[in-house]
Amino acid sequence: MKEVTLTLADERATVAMGKQIADITKQLNLDNLLVFLNGDLGAGKTTLTRGFVQGMGHKGNVKSPTYTLVEPYELLPWHVYHFDLYRLSDPEELEYMGIRDYFALKSCSFIEWPEKGAGILPQEDLIIDLQYNNNQRLITLLAATSQGEQIINLITN
């Protein structure tokens, strides 16, 4: 599958990348989107997601779901969910919270620490890795589906 690595100069560029992914999602009129986010603490996973949520039309704050596990945003016709599975001790806990209900039509889900939900989470469309690079960030986007590949193609064009 397709992969691209880009440099993000600062927090503003990270938010802008999230907004660009939101714009592409709307442009392609995707039925749903599942993004796995990888990176160390503070690497920009929540910042990228904030850009996406704002790009989908949210006007308020976008907070990390570290303690709540999921933050939902109803942005009709879209349902955007930001998951942070860092505190999850067993993937089965996702079944108890009805995780499958979150992946309905017109849903976009960004999942931090997806490895904690292994075996329960559905196939991701896009894997995004964020890494420190001095004062900047490196972002690597890897398509896991044709939908993810479409997004990368539009980002790199």
Disulfide bonds with the S-S distance in Angstrom:
none
